[in-house]
Amino acid sequence: MRKAFPWLLLAAVSWGGYSYYRNHLSQPKVLAADHSQDATPQPSDAGAKPGAQGMGSPVTLVSPLQELMDKAVLPKTEEPAPPQKPSPSDFIAPSPVGTSIAIVHKTFAVTSPAKFPFEIPPHAANPQLHGTYRSFVKQSGVQSSRVESSDGDADVDLLLMNDQQYSDFLGGHPADTVYSVNASHAQDVRFGLPATFDRPMQYYLIFRNSSSGPGKKFVQADFRVDF
């Protein structure tokens, strides 16, 4: 009995060690294996594909080139200047070469101021007044006419007026003139008139008696405006 006891003790110790090994030492390996499986990285929300987070919040991808273009400062485009109001000189147009307007071409008596109106049309760049006249006195009962130049009996005044000046002249007010020749019985006239713009200009060519000598005065005149 005493000899068998050590063997029984050895067997009990061996069985206890085997049980301990099976229940304690081998179990962590299984748990570790299970934990290693659980530790497998799962896809996070940050790595999810666009659209996986929900249909209401799409993700916009921007390329580096687009970012540079968005940050670049583009030069400002200048707005076209508003159209300027045209000046009167913009309405001047050269008149056709050779155009002419006849003012007077006849012989007439100067018992009161004799006027001959004429109009310069619009867009006339360089109107020119040309003409000649001579005056004479016809004595009563004498069939022929003669020019009295020695004592000025045949002298007349030549006046060129615009609309306003002629209105003042008719009203008895002192009136300026565009051009004038005083107390002459013969004259050759060449005078440049102001250019017209988008409106015509009215003028008056006037002959009046400048002396109170005897006899009736007559004027032979030929005037025109060339462009």
NORTATA-V615933 format. One record per backbone hydrogen bond with DSSP energy under -1.0 kcal/mol. NH is the residue of the N-H (numbers start at 1). CO is the residue of the C=O. E is the energy in kcal/mol with one decimal. If there is no record, write none. Layout:
<<NH;CO;E> <NH;CO;E>>
This chain:
<<5;1;-1.0> <8;4;-1.9> <9;5;-2.5> <10;6;-2.4> <11;7;-2.5> <12;8;-2.4> <13;9;-2.4> <14;10;-2.3> <15;11;-2.5> <16;12;-2.6> <17;13;-2.5> <18;14;-2.5> <19;15;-2.5> <20;16;-2.5> <21;17;-2.6> <22;18;-2.5> <23;19;-2.8> <24;20;-2.5> <25;20;-1.1> <26;21;-2.0> <30;26;-1.1> <31;27;-2.4> <32;28;-3.4> <33;29;-2.3> <34;30;-2.5> <35;31;-3.1> <36;32;-2.4> <37;33;-1.6> <38;34;-2.2> <39;35;-2.1> <40;37;-1.3> <48;45;-1.1> <52;49;-2.4> <67;63;-2.0> <68;64;-2.1> <69;65;-2.1> <70;66;-2.4> <71;67;-2.0> <72;68;-1.5> <90;87;-1.9> <91;88;-1.6> <92;89;-1.3> <99;96;-1.7> <101;225;-2.6> <103;223;-2.3> <104;223;-1.4> <106;221;-1.5> <108;219;-2.3> <110;217;-2.2> <114;207;-2.9> <116;205;-2.0> <118;203;-2.2> <120;201;-3.1> <123;197;-2.7> <128;226;-2.9> <129;191;-3.8> <130;224;-2.7> <131;189;-1.9> <132;222;-1.7> <133;187;-1.9> <134;220;-1.7> <135;185;-2.7> <136;218;-2.2> <137;146;-1.7> <138;216;-2.4> <142;139;-1.7> <146;137;-1.1> <154;148;-1.3> <155;152;-1.1> <156;184;-2.2> <157;208;-3.0> <158;181;-3.2> <159;206;-2.8> <160;179;-2.7> <161;204;-2.2> <166;162;-2.5> <167;163;-2.0> <168;164;-2.0> <169;165;-2.1> <170;166;-2.3> <171;167;-1.5> <172;169;-1.1> <173;168;-2.2> <178;160;-2.8> <179;160;-1.4> <181;158;-2.7> <184;156;-2.5> <187;133;-2.3> <189;131;-3.5> <191;129;-2.5> <193;127;-2.5> <196;124;-2.1> <201;120;-2.1> <203;118;-2.9> <204;161;-2.4> <205;116;-1.9> <206;159;-3.1> <207;114;-2.4> <208;157;-1.9> <210;155;-1.2> <216;138;-1.5> <218;136;-2.7> <219;108;-2.9> <220;134;-2.9> <221;106;-2.5> <222;132;-2.3> <223;104;-2.8> <224;130;-2.5> <225;101;-2.7> <226;128;-2.8> <227;99;-2.2>>
